[in-house]
Amino acid sequence: MESEFILNQYFGTSATLGLREQLYQPIFLKTHLDIVYTDITNWERSKLLNINFGVGDINGEYKKTSICFMDYLWIKIVDQLRGYGFSYRDILLVKKKMSHQLSFESLYNDLSEHKKKYENTYEQHQIAKIKQMAKSGSLESKSFITFLELLAVQTISKKWELKLLFFKEYPEEVFPFTKEILETIDARGASEAAKFYFQLDHFSFSFYKLFTPFITKGLNDFDISNIAFLSDKEHKLITIIRREFKNLKSVNIRFNNNEITHIEITKNLKKVALESRIMDHIKKGDYADIQIITENGRIVNFENTKKIKL
């Protein structure tokens, strides 16, 4: 990967002059990417790659021996989707969504239609800039921006900690979210629709982390605003349950003033044959209740209830 490709000057600024040209410079050699080259060639043969970004060939060698940053972003997404178990057919549907072409006229019409709802979450100077484009006739252009490029430009200009949700049940859907996007959804009265996606089984992919190798300050160059749907204690509770779920018999949760204070986890370990194994549990020094059930002198059931303070 070419180390001289840096995006710092564009991060957190609306001065994006030259950004699009930067995004489409074919300077990444396929053989130098952090992805197996044979995987890339297989994906190319299956038409998973090469999204039409509407910029044309910058030079005659484009996409033959090298690719641009936008291509790199898509290849990394494909790599993650394959690792999560998405089939080629699923990824083609994701590609259709990410390559959807948005004309500047359609973006302007959407902004005009929801002007009042956007004013709280969209910077005023950007609204004014789009209005000026309309007056100058720029919106009559046949140019377009793909959904993927829109996400990339917003991630850069706003330093968004953008995450993407992908759904195996609905691979044609891609749900981007940040704190700002969720605020916009709420302002437009579409919260129930958003909840539908969050309740589905999904793969959460950190889109913004794809940009960190190309900024000199790495993660610190982003304005990180964690989107927390769970409290720290709720997250810890879920983590403990997930770690122990194979042997769980029951979980008791204790509250005080609507806040979790303690949990009691009972594990059911059958056929514990060695006394040394039981002694291991006793010697740990945890707050725990141990119940041993024997039959004909042999241990047939062993329960260990551990008390954890959160």
C-alpha positions in Angstrom: 0.0 0.0 0.0 1.4 3.4 -0.9 2.3 5.3 2.3 2.3 8.8 0.7 -1.5 8.7 0.3 -2.6 11.1 3.1 -6.1 12.6 3.7 -5.3 14.9 6.7 -6.0 18.2 4.9 -9.6 17.2 4.2 -10.6 15.9 7.6 -13.1 18.0 9.5 -13.4 20.7 6.9 -15.9 21.7 4.2 -13.1 22.8 2.0 -13.1 19.6 -0.1 -11.6 21.1 -3.3 -9.5 18.4 -4.8 -10.8 15.7 -2.6 -12.7 13.8 -5.3 -9.6 13.8 -7.5 -7.6 12.5 -4.6 -10.1 9.7 -3.9 -9.8 8.5 -7.5 -6.1 8.6 -8.1 -5.1 5.0 -9.2 -2.0 4.7 -6.9 -2.7 1.5 -5.0 -1.1 -1.6 -6.5 -3.4 -4.7 -6.1 -0.4 -6.9 -5.2 0.6 -4.5 -2.3 -2.8 -4.6 -0.6 -3.3 -6.3 2.8 -5.6 -8.8 1.1 -4.8 -12.0 -0.7 -4.3 -11.2 -4.4 -6.0 -14.4 -5.6 -9.1 -13.4 -3.6 -9.1 -10.0 -5.5 -8.9 -11.7 -8.9 -11.6 -14.2 -8.0 -13.9 -11.3 -6.9 -13.1 -9.5 -10.1 -14.1 -12.5 -12.2 -17.3 -12.8 -10.3 -18.1 -9.1 -10.9 -18.0 -8.2 -7.2 -15.6 -5.3 -7.7 -15.3 -2.4 -10.1 -18.1 -0.1 -9.0 -19.0 2.6 -11.5 -18.2 5.8 -9.7 -18.8 8.0 -12.7 -15.3 9.5 -12.9 -14.1 7.6 -16.0 -10.5 6.4 -16.5 -8.0 8.8 -15.1 -5.3 7.2 -17.2 -5.1 4.2 -19.5 -3.8 1.8 -16.8 -6.5 2.5 -14.4 -8.0 -0.7 -12.8 -5.5 -2.8 -14.8 -2.5 -2.7 -12.5 -3.7 -0.3 -9.8 -6.8 1.0 -8.1 -8.0 4.2 -6.4 -8.9 4.7 -2.7 -12.6 4.3 -3.4 -11.9 0.9 -5.0 -9.8 0.1 -2.0 -12.6 0.9 0.4 -15.0 -1.4 -1.5 -12.5 -4.2 -1.6 -12.0 -4.0 2.2 -15.8 -4.1 2.7 -16.0 -7.2 0.4 -13.2 -8.8 2.4 -15.1 -8.3 5.7 -18.4 -9.5 4.2 -16.7 -12.7 3.0 -15.2 -13.3 6.4 -18.6 -12.9 8.0 -20.1 -15.5 5.6 -21.8 -13.5 3.0 -22.1 -15.4 -0.3 -21.1 -13.9 -3.7 -24.9 -13.4 -4.4 -25.3 -11.6 -1.1 -22.3 -9.3 -1.9 -23.7 -8.5 -5.4 -26.8 -7.2 -3.7 -24.7 -5.1 -1.2 -22.8 -3.8 -4.2 -26.0 -2.7 -5.9 -26.9 -0.7 -2.8 -23.4 0.8 -2.4 -23.2 1.7 -6.1 -26.6 3.4 -6.2 -26.2 6.6 -8.1 -27.5 9.8 -6.4 -27.8 12.8 -8.7 -27.1 16.2 -7.2 -30.6 17.2 -8.2 -32.2 14.4 -6.1 -30.0 15.4 -3.1 -31.1 19.0 -3.4 -34.8 18.0 -3.7 -34.5 15.8 -0.6 -32.9 18.7 1.3 -35.6 21.1 0.2 -38.4 18.8 1.1 -37.0 18.2 4.7 -35.4 21.7 5.1 -36.7 22.3 8.7 -35.8 18.9 9.9 -32.3 19.1 8.5 -31.5 22.5 9.9 -30.9 21.1 13.4 -28.4 18.4 12.2 -27.0 19.9 9.0 -24.5 22.8 9.0 -26.1 26.0 7.8 -23.2 26.9 5.4 -23.7 23.6 3.7 -27.4 24.3 3.1 -26.4 27.7 1.7 -23.8 26.1 -0.6 -26.3 23.7 -2.0 -28.8 26.5 -2.6 -26.1 28.5 -4.5 -25.4 25.4 -6.7 -29.1 25.3 -7.6 -29.1 29.0 -8.6 -26.0 28.6 -10.7 -27.5 25.7 -12.6 -25.1 23.1 -11.3 -27.9 20.8 -10.4 -28.8 20.3 -14.1 -25.5 18.4 -14.5 -25.8 14.6 -15.2 -23.1 14.0 -12.7 -23.8 11.7 -9.8 -22.3 10.5 -6.6 -22.6 6.9 -5.4 -23.9 5.9 -2.0 -20.5 4.6 -1.1 -18.7 7.9 -2.1 -21.3 9.9 -0.2 -20.5 7.9 3.0 -16.7 8.3 2.4 -17.0 12.1 1.9 -19.2 12.5 5.0 -16.8 10.4 7.0 -13.9 12.6 5.9 -15.5 16.1 6.0 -17.3 15.5 9.3 -14.8 13.1 10.9 -17.6 10.7 11.5 -17.2 7.5 13.5 -19.3 5.8 10.9 -20.4 2.2 11.2 -22.3 0.2 8.6 -24.8 -2.6 9.4 -25.1 -5.5 7.0 -27.9 -8.1 7.2 -27.7 -11.6 5.9 -31.5 -11.8 5.9 -31.7 -8.6 3.8 -28.3 -8.3 2.0 -29.7 -5.6 -0.3 -30.0 -3.2 2.7 -27.1 -1.3 4.3 -27.7 0.8 7.3 -25.1 3.5 8.1 -25.2 5.1 11.5 -23.5 7.7 13.7 -24.9 9.9 16.4 -25.7 12.6 13.8 -27.5 10.2 11.5 -29.6 8.8 14.3 -30.6 12.4 15.3 -31.6 13.1 11.7 -33.7 9.9 11.6 -35.4 10.9 14.8 -36.0 14.5 13.5 -37.7 13.0 10.3 -39.9 10.8 12.4 -38.4 7.6 11.2 -37.2 6.1 14.5 -39.5 3.1 14.3 -38.0 2.1 10.9 -34.5 2.4 12.3 -35.5 0.2 15.3 -36.5 -2.5 12.8 -32.9 -2.7 11.5 -31.3 -2.7 14.9 -33.5 -5.7 16.0 -32.4 -7.8 13.0 -29.3 -10.1 13.2 -26.6 -7.9 11.7 -22.9 -7.5 11.1 -21.6 -4.2 12.4 -18.6 -2.9 10.4 -16.4 0.1 11.4 -16.2 2.1 8.2 -14.2 5.0 9.7 -11.3 2.7 10.7 -10.6 2.1 7.0 -9.4 5.8 6.9 -7.1 5.7 9.9 -4.0 4.4 8.1 -4.2 7.4 5.9 -4.2 10.2 8.5 -1.1 11.0 10.5 -2.8 11.0 13.9 -4.7 7.8 13.4 -7.7 7.2 15.6 -7.1 10.5 17.4 -7.9 12.5 14.3 -11.6 11.5 14.6 -14.1 13.2 16.9 -15.1 10.0 18.6 -18.6 10.1 20.0 -19.5 6.5 21.1 -23.1 5.5 20.3 -24.0 3.6 23.4 -27.3 1.8 23.5 -26.2 0.0 26.7 -24.7 1.2 30.0 -21.3 0.0 31.0 -22.9 -2.4 33.5 -25.4 -3.8 31.0 -22.5 -4.3 28.5 -20.5 -6.2 31.2 -23.5 -8.3 32.0 -24.0 -9.3 28.4 -20.3 -10.1 28.0 -20.3 -12.4 31.0 -23.4 -14.2 29.8 -22.0 -14.7 26.3 -18.7 -16.0 27.8 -20.5 -18.6 30.0 -23.6 -19.4 27.9 -22.7 -23.1 27.2 -22.9 -24.1 30.8 -25.4 -21.6 32.1 -28.4 -22.8 34.1 -29.8 -19.5 35.4 -28.9 -15.8 35.9 -30.3 -13.7 38.7 -29.9 -9.9 38.4 -30.2 -7.7 41.4 -31.1 -4.0 41.2 -31.0 -1.0 43.4 -32.7 2.3 42.4 -33.2 0.9 38.8 -29.4 0.1 38.5 -27.8 -3.3 38.3 -25.7 -4.0 41.4 -25.1 -7.7 41.4 -25.6 -10.8 39.3 -25.7 -14.4 40.3 -24.7 -16.9 37.6 -25.4 -20.6 38.1 -23.4 -23.0 36.0 -24.4 -26.6 35.6 -21.4 -28.8 35.0 -22.4 -32.5 34.6 -20.3 -35.5 35.2 -17.6 -33.9 37.3 -15.5 -37.0 38.1 -12.4 -35.7 39.7 -12.4 -34.3 43.3 -9.5 -32.1 42.3 -11.7 -30.3 39.9 -14.1 -29.4 42.7 -11.2 -28.2 44.9 -10.2 -25.9 42.1 -13.5 -24.1 42.3 -13.3 -23.9 46.1 -9.7 -22.5 46.1 -10.6 -19.7 43.7 -11.8 -17.6 46.6 -14.8 -16.3 44.7 -18.2 -15.5 46.3 -20.0 -18.7 45.3 -22.5 -21.3 46.3 -21.6 -24.9 45.3 -24.1 -27.7 45.2 -23.0 -31.3 44.6 -25.5 -34.1 43.8 -24.4 -37.7 44.0 -26.0 -41.0 43.0 -24.7 -44.4 44.2 -21.7 -42.6 45.5 -20.8 -40.9 42.2 -21.1 -37.3 41.4 -23.9 -36.8 38.8 -24.3 -33.0 38.9 -22.3 -30.1 40.0 -23.7 -26.5 40.3 -21.6 -23.5 40.9 -23.4 -20.2 41.6 -21.0 -17.3 41.3 -21.9 -13.9 42.8 -20.5 -10.9 40.8 -20.7 -7.3 41.9 -21.0 -4.8 39.0 
